[in-house]
Structure formats: C-alpha cells, structure tokens
Amino acid sequence: MSYAESQIALPRILIVGGGAGGLELATRLGRRLGKKKRARITLVDANMTHIWKPLLHEVAAGSLNSTDDELNYVAQAKWNHFHFQLGAMTHLDRERRIIRLHAIADEKGQELIPEREIGYDYLVLAVGSTTNDFNTPGAAEHCLFLDTRAQAERFHRLLLNQYMKAQASGEQDSAQPLSTQLTGTQAVTGSEKINVAIIGAGATGVELAAELHHAARLLQAYGLDRIRPEDLNINLIEASGRVLPALPERISDPVTATLERLGVKLHTGSPVKEVTADSLLLDNGERIPASLKVWAAGIRAPRFLTELGLETNRINQLAVYNTLQTTLDTRIFAFGDCAACPSGEDGKFVPPRAQAAHQQATLLAKNLTRLIEGDDLLTYKYRDYGSLISLASFSAVGNLMGNLTGSVMLEGKLARLFYISLYRMHQMALYGVPRTLLLMLSDRIGRSTEPRLKLH
C-alpha cells in the first residue's frame, strides 16, 4: 500500500474551530495519534493565527501586543503532526460525512481558494461563542465587541485616535503668535474627556475597565497628557444587582471596592434599553454619554450551528451527552462554549469558561483514542477549580478550589501570580514545558526593551 493510500485508510478526525479548546485537542491528538500514523487529524479555522481569548481585553487596552502572543496554525500543525485547513464551515452533510468550507478571497475580493469539501469519520465542533447583545436596539450598530483579535485591535485604534486628536488639538492651541506671547495673553487650555461605556460586569467587562484605567496612566506617562487619567470616564453597566454576578460575593465585593477606588462608575440593577451613537439609555431612564461603547454581556454560539440538523438550545449551543457526543449523531462531538453539556446537577449545564474547555479537550482526546481502539467512552464531569479576576496592575482577586485545599481566597500579588499561571498552563499544553519556559524568558527580556503599552 502506498503512503497516499495508507493516509486515506486512516480514521479521519476533523476539528472545526482553533480556539483554546480546539487547538489543544488537535495538538494532543496530533502527538498521540497523528505522529504514530494511527489517525489523520485536521484542524479548520477561519484565521491563520490563534490568540488566547481571555487576553483580548488586554489587546483592546494596549497592554498586550497581539503579534507577540499569537500562534500560527500552520507551524503548530507541522510541529505536532496534524493538518491545517484555512476556512469557515458553511454546511454539513451527515450522510456523506463531509463539511463544506466557504471560498476565500483576497483584499480585492478575488477568489484565492475555492469552496471545498472535507470528509470525516469523526467530527468535532469547537467554534466557541460570540457576544449576545440580546437584540438590544442600536447595540449591533453602535457597540464594539471583543470576540476576535481584529475587534479588540479596532477598539485600541479608536481609543488611541481620541488621544492623538486631543494631543494635536492641545499643541495647536498652545502655539501662540509672537505678538500674543509679547503681550502676555497666551491662552490656557483645559483637559479633554473621553466617555467609555462597558456593558456587562462579568470577568471581561471588569478586567477591561481596570486595564483601561491602567492604560490611561501609561499614556500620560508617555506624554499623551492632554487627556488625564481622571478624564477617562469609564462606566461599567450591569443588569443584575452587582458586578461579577456569576461569582461569589466574597470575590465581587473586593473587586467592586477596587473599581470604585479607581474611579470607575458602576451602574447596576438596570439593563440597557437602547444604544445610540453617543449614549446609552438604561431601563431605569438614566442616560449615559459614551463615545466608545463595548458590549461584553452574555454569550451565544454561532448561528450556523442551528442549520446543521442537530439539536440546539435557545442560544444556539449544540446539545451533547456527557461523552460530548451530539444527541442526534454520535459521530459528531461538540465542546466548549458552543456545547450545552449537562453538569451533573438537575437542569444545569457546564458554564462557558476556559477551564471547562480545557477539561473537555483533555477528555475528548482520550475518548477519540478509545473510539479508534474500540473501547467504551468516558463521561465528563465538570470540576470547578475556582475563579481569578485580574485588575491590571492594581490588584487581582479570586479563589482556588480543590479536593485537598477546599476553597481558598486569594488577593493581591499571589492572586495575580495564579492568574498569569493560567495562560502559562495553556501555553504548556500547546508548546510543552521547555518551549514555554523559553517564552517566559523572552517575555521578560521584551518588557525591558519595549514600551509597556502598545502606542500604534
């Protein structure tokens, strides 16, 4: 049998979605099955590079240069014995066991790669989620979202543009004619203001608010002082009665105190009724002026999942068993934010959190291997290892949960250390320990040679 024939004969595992979970799964299966030629592993994603989604609020604020932390799918595939296909899934044919990928065009709209079909024996959907604006009038037209790197970078550009405009205006005002200087009538100009509104006081909204305040201080330190830190008005809006409503109050309370100390204006207990070009209208009648608006409340899975002939819920998530197999087709798996997986408690589902996707990727790597070997599948049970919230350089708060320690409250530098370790664990799953250690060394060297904030 030729090499090409042997490749066709191998079980085909097709993973759609290169987020944290999908990429970890492809990497694990590539090392476990692809390297030994026991299966052909293919990862599909609409982008060429990956960045860990929990970092996007740092990209938006400029605290993180996304090009420094991105991972290239083609290189990762070569290093870990799987294949990569660029494209967005548009259709599923369950009888023929194929998916269809959308055609890809260049910047001028000319077709580069035509529409394609890819076959599978086992299909894994790991397409994540997008922000849910709950069909609020004006939200889609006037709000920014932080679902992708491009969206986070757009917010950062708009923020910098306002700073640059204010700085240029101030310098123009201070350039007085010689006659004015001689008569001592030089004009005095005041500081300008930026009004930012963040809808949703979950982890993303809270962390973005703190990062923006931190960025304001750094921008002033770099000479963009026309807008002072206290003139960056940050409004955080939450429909429920407190910030971080999904987490315990013992985490929410110190976070609230820190945000108030930083000058973040909290608006809780009233949802957004309408969004306009320059303001938000809350359900209680309050109007909040805002030139920059970020919607960070709620999630829903991509709409195309409802068109695949599989069972979905009201927020487009695919219904799965505890084995992560979809309820209507056991050859198709789903996990992460796009899957509604029972948590073991009556009527409850696994929360859409990074730790859940990581746990499910680990289990699914075992289950797909067991399928190929003819063994029974393992079932997934969610384990909550706690929550950590980073408030930029100002503080970090959270709790760790485990069988040995119970629930341990953390705050300050120790909590910040554990928060950073979450990303390092993600890197270790993708790169291995030696390369992750080298990346940590590279990051430390880079901090001493580059600006502490992205200024372009």
C-alpha positions in Angstrom: 0.0 0.0 0.0 1.4 3.4 -1.0 1.8 6.3 1.6 -1.2 8.1 0.0 -3.4 5.1 0.2 -2.4 4.5 3.8 -3.3 8.1 4.7 -6.8 7.7 3.1 -7.3 4.4 5.1 -6.6 6.1 8.4 -9.6 7.2 10.6 -10.2 10.9 9.8 -10.7 13.2 12.8 -11.8 16.7 11.7 -11.8 19.5 14.3 -13.6 22.8 13.4 -12.5 25.8 15.5 -9.0 26.7 16.6 -9.8 28.4 19.9 -8.2 27.3 23.1 -10.1 24.0 23.3 -9.9 23.1 19.6 -6.3 23.9 19.3 -5.4 22.0 22.5 -7.3 19.0 21.2 -5.7 19.0 17.8 -2.3 19.3 19.4 -2.9 16.4 21.8 -4.3 14.1 19.1 -1.5 15.0 16.7 1.1 13.9 19.3 -0.9 10.9 20.3 -2.4 9.6 17.0 -1.0 11.7 14.1 2.6 11.1 15.0 2.2 7.3 15.1 0.1 7.3 11.8 -2.9 5.9 13.7 -5.3 8.7 12.5 -5.4 11.7 10.3 -6.1 14.9 12.3 -7.2 18.0 10.6 -7.9 21.4 12.2 -10.1 24.0 10.4 -10.2 27.7 11.3 -11.2 30.9 9.6 -7.9 32.6 10.7 -4.2 31.9 10.2 -3.3 32.6 13.8 -4.6 31.9 17.4 -4.6 34.2 20.4 -6.0 33.1 23.8 -9.4 34.7 24.0 -9.1 35.7 27.8 -6.3 38.1 26.7 -8.4 40.1 24.2 -9.3 42.8 26.8 -5.5 43.4 27.2 -5.2 43.7 23.4 -8.1 46.3 23.5 -6.4 48.4 26.2 -3.0 48.1 24.5 -1.4 46.2 27.5 -0.7 43.3 25.1 0.7 43.4 21.6 -1.2 40.7 19.9 1.5 39.9 17.4 3.8 38.9 20.3 1.5 36.3 21.6 -0.2 34.9 18.5 0.4 31.3 17.4 0.5 30.3 13.7 -1.7 27.3 12.9 0.4 26.1 10.0 3.6 26.0 12.2 1.7 24.4 15.1 0.4 21.7 12.7 3.9 20.9 11.4 5.4 20.7 14.9 2.5 18.5 16.3 1.7 16.1 13.4 -1.7 17.4 12.3 -3.0 19.2 9.3 -4.5 22.7 9.0 -7.1 24.0 6.6 -8.0 27.7 6.4 -11.7 28.4 6.0 -15.1 28.9 7.6 -17.6 26.0 7.8 -20.8 26.6 6.0 -22.5 23.3 5.5 -22.7 19.7 7.0 -23.7 16.6 5.1 -24.1 13.9 7.7 -25.0 11.1 5.3 -21.8 11.7 3.2 -19.8 12.7 6.3 -18.4 15.9 4.7 -18.4 19.6 5.6 -18.1 22.5 3.2 -15.8 25.4 3.6 -16.5 28.9 2.3 -14.4 30.2 -0.5 -11.5 32.6 0.5 -10.9 35.9 -1.3 -8.0 38.4 -1.1 -8.2 42.1 -0.1 -9.5 43.0 -3.6 -12.3 40.4 -3.5 -10.6 38.0 -5.9 -11.0 34.3 -5.1 -7.9 32.7 -3.7 -9.2 29.3 -2.6 -12.5 28.0 -4.0 -15.2 26.4 -1.9 -14.1 23.0 -0.7 -15.4 19.8 0.9 -13.6 17.9 3.6 -14.5 14.4 4.7 -14.5 13.0 8.2 -15.1 9.8 10.2 -15.4 11.8 13.5 -16.3 15.5 13.5 -15.6 17.8 16.5 -17.2 21.2 16.6 -15.3 23.7 18.8 -16.4 27.0 17.3 -16.7 28.9 20.7 -19.2 31.7 21.2 -19.9 35.3 20.3 -21.2 38.1 22.4 -25.0 38.2 22.9 -26.5 41.7 22.6 -30.0 40.3 23.3 -31.3 42.2 20.2 -31.0 45.5 22.1 -31.9 48.4 19.8 -28.7 50.1 18.5 -26.3 47.6 20.1 -25.1 46.0 16.8 -24.7 49.3 15.1 -23.0 51.4 17.8 -21.2 49.0 20.1 -17.8 47.3 19.7 -17.4 43.6 20.7 -14.4 41.7 21.9 -14.9 38.3 20.2 -11.9 38.4 17.9 -8.4 39.9 17.8 -9.5 42.2 15.0 -12.3 43.6 17.1 -10.0 44.2 20.1 -7.4 45.9 17.9 -10.1 48.1 16.4 -11.1 49.3 19.9 -7.5 50.0 20.7 -7.1 52.1 17.5 -10.2 54.1 18.2 -9.0 54.8 21.8 -5.6 55.9 20.6 -7.2 58.1 17.9 -9.1 60.1 20.5 -5.8 60.6 22.5 -3.9 61.6 19.4 -6.7 64.0 18.3 -6.8 65.6 21.8 -3.0 65.9 21.9 -2.8 67.5 18.5 -5.5 70.0 19.5 -3.7 70.9 22.6 -0.4 71.5 20.8 -2.2 73.7 18.2 -3.9 75.8 20.9 -0.5 76.3 22.7 1.2 77.5 19.5 0.6 81.3 20.0 1.6 84.1 17.6 4.7 86.1 18.7 2.5 89.2 19.3 0.4 87.2 21.8 3.5 86.0 23.6 4.9 89.5 24.0 1.6 90.9 25.4 1.4 88.0 27.9 -2.1 86.9 26.8 -1.3 83.3 26.0 -4.4 81.2 26.2 -4.8 78.5 28.8 -6.4 75.3 27.6 -8.2 72.6 29.6 -8.1 68.9 29.6 -10.4 66.9 27.3 -12.5 63.9 28.3 -13.4 60.5 26.8 -16.5 58.7 27.9 -16.3 54.9 27.7 -19.2 52.6 28.5 -18.8 48.8 29.1 -22.0 46.8 29.1 -21.6 43.7 31.2 -19.7 43.5 34.5 -18.6 39.9 34.1 -15.0 39.0 34.0 -14.3 40.6 30.6 -16.0 43.9 31.5 -14.4 44.2 34.9 -10.9 43.4 33.6 -11.3 45.7 30.6 -12.3 48.6 32.9 -9.2 48.1 35.1 -6.9 47.7 32.1 -8.2 51.0 30.5 -7.5 52.9 33.7 -4.0 51.4 33.8 -3.6 52.4 30.1 -4.7 56.0 30.9 -1.8 56.3 33.4 0.7 54.9 31.0 -0.5 57.1 28.1 0.0 60.2 30.3 3.5 58.9 31.3 4.4 58.6 27.6 3.5 62.3 27.1 -0.1 62.0 25.8 -1.3 64.1 28.7 -4.0 66.2 27.1 -6.4 63.6 28.5 -5.6 63.0 32.2 -6.4 59.6 33.7 -9.2 61.1 35.7 -10.7 62.4 32.5 -11.1 58.9 31.0 -14.6 58.4 32.3 -15.2 54.6 32.5 -18.8 53.5 33.0 -19.5 49.8 33.8 -23.1 48.7 33.4 -24.6 45.5 34.8 -28.2 44.4 34.6 -28.1 42.4 37.8 -27.6 43.8 41.2 -23.7 43.6 41.5 -20.6 43.1 39.5 -19.4 39.6 38.7 -22.9 38.2 39.3 -21.8 34.6 38.4 -19.1 34.5 41.1 -19.4 34.5 44.9 -19.9 37.8 46.7 -16.6 37.4 48.5 -14.9 37.9 45.2 -17.3 40.5 43.9 -17.1 42.8 47.0 -13.3 43.5 46.9 -13.4 43.9 43.1 -16.2 46.5 43.5 -14.2 48.3 46.1 -11.1 48.4 43.8 -13.1 49.6 40.8 -14.7 52.4 42.8 -11.3 53.4 44.2 -10.0 53.7 40.6 -12.9 56.0 39.7 -14.9 53.5 37.6 -18.6 54.5 37.7 -20.7 51.4 38.4 -24.3 51.2 37.2 -26.0 48.0 38.5 -29.6 46.8 38.6 -30.8 48.1 35.3 -30.3 46.6 31.8 -29.5 48.7 28.7 -32.7 49.6 26.8 -31.2 51.4 23.8 -27.8 52.3 22.3 -27.3 55.5 20.3 -24.3 56.9 18.5 -23.3 59.0 21.6 -25.0 57.4 24.6 -26.8 54.5 26.3 -30.3 54.6 27.7 -30.9 52.3 30.7 -34.2 50.7 31.6 -34.5 52.9 34.6 -34.4 56.1 32.5 -30.8 57.0 33.1 -28.8 58.2 30.0 -25.0 57.7 30.0 -23.0 59.6 27.5 -20.3 57.5 25.7 -18.2 57.9 22.6 -16.7 54.4 23.0 -19.1 51.6 23.8 -18.2 47.9 24.4 -20.8 45.2 24.7 -19.4 42.4 27.0 -22.6 40.9 28.4 -23.8 37.4 27.6 -22.8 34.8 25.1 -24.4 32.7 22.3 -23.0 30.1 19.9 -22.6 30.9 16.2 -26.0 30.9 14.4 -24.9 28.5 11.6 -25.0 25.7 14.2 -28.8 25.8 14.1 -28.7 25.0 10.4 -26.8 21.7 10.7 -29.8 19.4 11.5 -28.5 18.9 15.1 -30.3 19.7 18.4 -29.6 23.2 19.7 -30.9 25.4 22.5 -32.1 29.0 22.6 -28.6 30.4 22.5 -27.6 28.2 19.5 -25.5 25.7 21.6 -25.4 22.1 20.4 -27.0 19.6 22.9 -24.5 16.9 23.9 -24.3 13.9 26.2 -21.7 13.6 29.0 -19.5 11.8 26.4 -19.6 15.1 24.4 -21.3 13.4 21.5 -24.2 15.3 20.0 -27.6 14.0 20.8 -28.6 13.3 17.2 -25.3 12.0 15.7 -22.8 10.1 17.9 -20.1 10.6 15.2 -20.2 14.3 15.8 -18.8 15.8 19.1 -19.0 19.4 20.4 -17.4 21.0 23.4 -16.5 24.4 24.9 -18.8 27.4 24.7 -20.7 26.0 21.6 -21.9 23.0 23.5 -24.7 22.6 26.1 -23.3 19.8 28.3 -25.1 18.6 31.4 -23.1 19.5 34.6 -24.5 16.6 36.7 -26.8 18.9 38.6 -30.5 18.8 37.7 -31.3 21.1 34.8 -27.9 22.8 34.9 -25.2 22.9 32.2 -21.4 23.3 32.2 -20.6 27.1 32.4 -18.9 28.6 29.4 -15.4 29.0 31.0 -11.9 28.4 29.7 -11.3 25.8 32.4 -14.3 23.8 31.2 -13.0 23.8 27.6 -9.6 22.7 28.8 -11.0 19.8 30.8 -13.3 18.7 27.9 -10.4 18.9 25.4 -8.4 16.5 27.7 -11.3 14.1 28.0 -12.1 14.2 24.2 -8.5 13.4 23.3 -8.9 10.2 25.4 -12.4 9.4 24.0 -11.4 9.7 20.4 -8.4 7.5 21.0 -10.7 5.0 22.8 -13.1 5.1 19.8 -10.3 4.1 17.4 -9.2 1.4 19.8 -12.8 0.0 20.2 -13.1 0.9 23.9 -16.0 2.4 25.8 -16.2 6.2 26.1 -15.5 8.1 29.3 -18.1 10.6 30.6 -17.3 14.2 31.5 -17.9 15.8 34.9 -17.2 19.4 35.4 -14.8 20.3 38.1 -14.7 24.0 39.3 -11.1 24.9 40.2 -12.1 28.4 41.2 -12.1 31.8 39.6 -9.4 34.5 39.2 -10.0 38.2 38.2 -7.2 40.4 37.2 -7.5 44.2 37.8 -4.4 45.1 35.7 -1.5 46.2 37.9 -3.8 47.4 40.7 -4.9 44.0 42.2 -6.2 40.5 41.5 -8.9 38.6 43.4 -10.1 35.0 43.3 -10.5 31.7 44.9 -8.9 28.3 44.3 -10.9 25.1 44.8 -9.6 21.6 45.1 -10.1 18.3 46.8 -7.2 18.9 49.1 -7.5 22.6 49.8 -11.2 23.2 49.7 -11.9 26.9 48.8 -9.0 29.3 49.3 -9.5 33.1 48.9 -6.6 34.9 47.2 -6.0 38.6 46.7 -3.1 40.8 45.6 0.2 39.6 44.2 -0.4 35.9 45.0 -3.7 36.0 43.1 -2.0 37.8 40.2 0.6 35.1 40.1 -2.0 32.3 39.8 -3.9 34.4 37.2 -0.8 34.5 35.0 -0.2 30.8 35.5 -3.5 30.0 33.8 -2.1 31.4 30.5 1.2 29.5 31.1 -0.7 26.3 31.5 -2.4 26.9 28.1 1.0 27.5 26.6 2.4 24.3 28.1 -0.5 22.3 26.6 0.4 23.7 23.1 4.2 24.1 23.3 5.4 21.8 26.0 7.4 22.8 29.1 10.8 23.6 27.6 9.4 26.0 24.9 7.1 27.6 27.4 10.0 28.4 29.7 11.8 30.0 26.8 8.7 32.0 26.0 8.6 33.2 29.6 12.3 34.3 29.4 11.6 36.0 26.1 8.7 37.9 27.6 10.8 39.1 30.5 13.5 40.4 28.1 10.9 42.0 25.9 9.4 44.0 28.8 12.8 45.7 29.3 13.2 46.7 25.7 9.7 47.7 24.5 7.1 50.2 25.6 4.8 49.0 28.4 1.8 49.9 26.2 1.2 49.5 22.5 1.3 53.0 21.1 0.2 52.3 17.5 
